[in-house]
C-alpha cells in the first residue's frame, strides 16, 4: 500500500487526512526505518508493508469505535507505537499513554513524539502487570488497546484492570479468534468485562485476516488482578 492509496482507503472509511497528517505518517515511516537499523522494532521496513500492516491496520480500530470523542487511551505493549500513534495522528485530540516492557522502545517513542510534534502522549517503561497495580493508572482509561501481544485470556488480565468502569478494551488480533475467545470467557467475567462485539475483516490489497474484539468493562476488577509479572502468561485464568 503506497501513501496515496493509504490516504484514499482511509477517506473511503470517513477519515480524511490533511497535508500535515500525511506528512506525519511519512516522518513516522522514516523514523521507524532509521531506528530499526539500531534496534529491532519491526520485521517490516518496506514502505508498502509499513503503510498497510502497521499504519492502516492500526487505524482499523477507528472503523469500529468512535475516536472523534475526547478519550484517554492506554496502549499495552505498543512496541513501535501501534496502534495508538497512528490513531493519535488521525485524531490529534485523543490522549495516549503507552506502557512497554523494553526501555529502548520507550526511548524510540519519545524521539518519535518529538519528530511528529505531538502532545498529550506519555510513555512508561513497565510491565503491564505492575502498571495495572498502580493506583495512579488502575481503572483510569476510557479505552485500553493491545495489538497482537498475547492470547485473549492473558490480554484480559493485563488490560481490563486498566480500563475504567464503562470503558472498553479493544484487542486487535491477526486472525479468527473464536477459540481464543472461548478460552477467555472465564477471564473476561472474572475481571469485570463483557464481550461487546467481534469484527472480522480482511486488509485491502492482500486480504489477510484481522479481528477486532471489543470488551465492555462492566464492574471493577478484583484487587488480586493482575497477578505478579509473568504469572498471567504462565497460568492464564481459565
N, C-alpha and C positions, 0 to 999 in steps of 0.2 A: 504494500500500500504506500504510494508516494504521498507527499504532503498535500498535493492538490486534491487527490481522491479522499484523503483523510478529512479535509475540510468539507468536501462535498457530502460525504457519508454522514458526517455529524449534522450538517444542515438539513439533510433528509429526515433526521431524527428530532429536529427542532432546536438544535444547538448551533447557533451562528457565531463563529469566531470572528473577532475583529483583527485588524492588522497586528496589533500589539500581542494578542494571544497567539496568533500564528508564529510570530517572532519568538515568543517564549517557548513554544514547542521545539523550534529549531535550536534555540540555546540549550534546552534540556537534552536534546539528542546529542549535540556536540559535546556538552559537558559529560554526559554519560560515557560516550566513546573515549574521550580523553582520559577520564579517571579509570575506566575499565582496563587501560593499559598498565595501571599501577596496582589495581586490586580487582578481585573477581566480583563484579557487581551483576553481570548478566552474561549468558552464553550468546545472546543475540546482539549483534553490533551492526548488521546491515540496516540501512535506513528503512527499507520496506518492512523488515521484520519488527523493528522497534516501534514504528508508527502503528502497525496492525496489532501485534501481540503484546505490546506494553501500553502504548498510549490509548488506542481505540478500545482495546479490551478493558482497560481500567475505567473508561468513561461509560461503558455499558451499564454500570450501576445506576447511572442517571436516567437510563431508559425505563427503569422500574421503580425509581424513588425520586421525589421532587426535591432537588438540591437548590431550587431557587429561593427557598426559605433560609433564614439565618439559623444555621445549625453548627454545633461543635462536633467534629469527627475525631475519633481516636482510631488510628490505623495500626494494627498489631502485626509486627513482623514485616514491615513495609519494604525492607530491603533497600532498593534504589528509589523508593518513593511511590510504589504502586500499590493500590490505586489512588491514594489521596492527593498526590501532587498534580497529576493530570486533571483530577476533579477540581482542585483549587485553581488551576489556570482557567478552566471553563467557568467556574463560579467563584470569582475572586472574593466575595463577601464571606465565604464559609471560613470557620476557624478550624485549624488542623493541628492535631497532636499525633506524633509518630513515636512509637516505642519499638526499639530494636535491640537485640542482644549483642550486636557487634559494634564496638566503638568506631571502627574505621568507616562503617556505613553512616554513622551519625556525623562524622567529620565531612563525608561527602555531601550529606543532605544539608548541612549548614552552608557549605560553599555553594551548593545548587540554589538554595534560597536567596543567597546574595546575588548570584548571577541572574536569577529570574526577577529580582527586585520585588519579592512578595513579602507580605507581613501577615500577622496573625497565624504564624506557624511556630511550633515548638517541637524539639526533638529530644528524646530521652534514651540514654543508654541503660537498659534494664531488661531483666527477664519479665515477661508478661505476668508470670505468677506472682512476682514480688510487687510489680506495678499495681496489680489488681487488689493487693492487700493494703496499699497506701490510702489512707482516708482522704488525702488530697485529690486523688483520682478516681477512687472507687465510686461506681454508680453516678458519675458526673457527666457522661457523654450522651448526646442525643442519638448519635449513630456510632457504632463500632464496626469497623471493616477488617476483613482479613482475606487475602488473596493467595490461594494455593499454599497455605502454610502447613496445615496438618489435617488429619481426618476430623470430621464434624464432631465426634464425641470429645475429642481433645480441644478443638477450637472453642466449643461452647464453654468449657471451663476457663479458658483464657480470656474470652471476650464478654460473656454475659455479666461477670462481676463488674465490668467497667461501664456497662450500659445502664443508663438511668431508667427508673420505672417509667413505662410508656414510651421508651425509646426503642430503637431497632438495632439488631445485629445483622449485618449483611455479609454473608460468606460468598466468595467468588471462587468457583471450582472449575476444573478443566474439562469435566465430562459428566455423564449421567451419574446421579448421586443417590439413587433410591436405596441402595444397600447401606451406604454411609448414613443416610437419614434414619433408616430403621435402627441401626446400631446406636444412634444418638438420641433416640426417643426418651430414654430414661434421663440422660444428662440434661436435655432441654427442660424437662419437667422439674427435676431436682433443683436446677439453677434458676428457676423462676421464669422460664421462657415458654412461648407457644408458637408453633410453626404458623407463619402467616401465608407464605407463598413460595413456590419453586418455579423459576423461569428457565426453561431450556431453549437454547438457540444456537445458531452457528455464526461464526465470524464471516464477514464478507471475503470474497476472493478465494479463500482456501476451504471454507466450510468446516473448519474444526469445531468440535462441540464445546459448548460452555454451559454452565449452570450458575444461576444466582439464587441463593437461598435467603429468604428474609424471615427472621425470627423476632416476634414481639416480646419485649420484656414486660411481663405482667406482674411479677412480685419481686420483692427484694431477694437477692441471692443469700443463702445461709452463710454465716460468718466463716465457716470452716473452709469455704472455697474462695479462691483457688487454693489447692494444696501446694506443698513445697515445690520449688523448681525441679522439673524433671519428672515428678510423680504423675501428673496427668497423662504424659506421653507413655509412661511405662504401664500404668494401670488406669486406663480410662474408666469413667463412670459408665457402667453397663447395666 
